[in-house]
């Protein structure tokens, strides 16, 4: 895909990603399988991230903290998760929505100690049931965190030709 430039184009790509990357079902066993898949991909690419998969009720059904990450990454994971659960969109989509409307987290009554306006968390959306949780990574630039998740989900769900966002597209 050619380089995405405008906020509107980026938002369209993010909406397409969320529409395409949905699950028919998602169990705790699925979370274990997906989490281990993401962990293997991170090892292959020599990416050092915290990976967390959480249900909407807050239950952590998978979590791994790779070497090279720091406790601060866990703080980012928590805040990104809270954003996805509240807004029911990826945390990068939320970042872009605020950018488009020129609003701040405070304008939306979102405490920055509780929520994160940064990419790296993606909703677990059932095709027939809505958002039931989130998959979160932290350890790279927030756009890279998002793109890594999208690539992993695309492979895991056997989805071809998923539109992607590049770090250079988002400033």
Secondary structure as UniProt FT lines:
FT   HELIX           7..20
FT   HELIX           28..44
FT   TURN            45..46
FT   STRAND          50..55
FT   TURN            56..57
FT   STRAND          60..65
FT   TURN            67..68
FT   HELIX           71..87
FT   HELIX           91..101
FT   HELIX           106..108
FT   TURN            112..114
FT   STRAND          121..126
FT   TURN            127..129
FT   STRAND          130..138
FT   HELIX           142..156
FT   TURN            157..158
FT   HELIX           167..169
//
